Amino acid sequence: MRDKLVEEVDEFLDSEDPHELADVLEVLLALASDLGVDRDQLEKLRMAKVSERGGFSRRIVWSGNTLADGQVAHVGLTSNA
C-alpha cells in the first residue's frame, strides 16, 4: 500500500486532478485501516494536530529558520526598547 500511495501522489502531482486526490485519500484510509484506525479516528487525530500545531489552510509550511529561497529568517525576536 505504501508503494500505491507514492504512485497515487505522483499521479496527482503530475495532473493536479482532484480525482487523483480521491485515490490518495482512498489509499490513506486503507493504510489507516491496516493500523486499526477508522476514518473518524483519523479525522480526530488530524483535528487534534491542527488544534495543537496549526494546519495548512493558509498554505504555510514551516521549513526551519530559512526561507524557501535559502535566506535566513529572523524569527520572533523583537525589542520593546
Number of C-alpha atoms within 10 A of each C-alpha: 11 10 9 13 18 13 14 20 19 14 17 18 12 10 11 12 11 10 12 18 16 13 18 21 15 14 20 18 16 17 16 15 13 11 9 9 15 14 13 9 12 15 12 11 13 13 14 12 12 13 10 9 9 12 14 9 7 7 7 9 9 9 8 10 12 13 12 12 6 8 9 11 11 10 9 6 5 7 5 3 3
